[in-house]
Amino acid sequence: MHRTGAPLRIAAAVELASLIVLLGNLATVHLPAVTTLMGPVHGCAYLFTVVATARDPRRTFAAVASSLLPGVGGLLAVRLLNRATERAGRAPAN
């Protein structure tokens, strides 16, 4: 059974982790160096998850739409793509 590729899973996790760091920095000391580093990391990870989900041959509207949510959207998209794979594996062959 094919599962969602590692690059998408990693990018989704990096997207969530970087958002947590950015929000934690904003809520506490607001160091400009943290924002300068983590802002582009979060942006790149977000764009990667959206594009990777949209280009996946198993994509569904729900997976692509959920990938647009910042932070948790990438992880939701991975889950939805894996469900689509599982359903395709159980579908009867023509």
Secondary structure, 3 states (H helix, E strand, C coil): CCCCCHHHHHHHHHHHHHHHHHHHHHHCCCCHHHHHHHHHHHHHHHHHHHHHHHHCCCCCHHHHHHHCCCCCHHHHHHHHHHHHHHHHHHCCCC
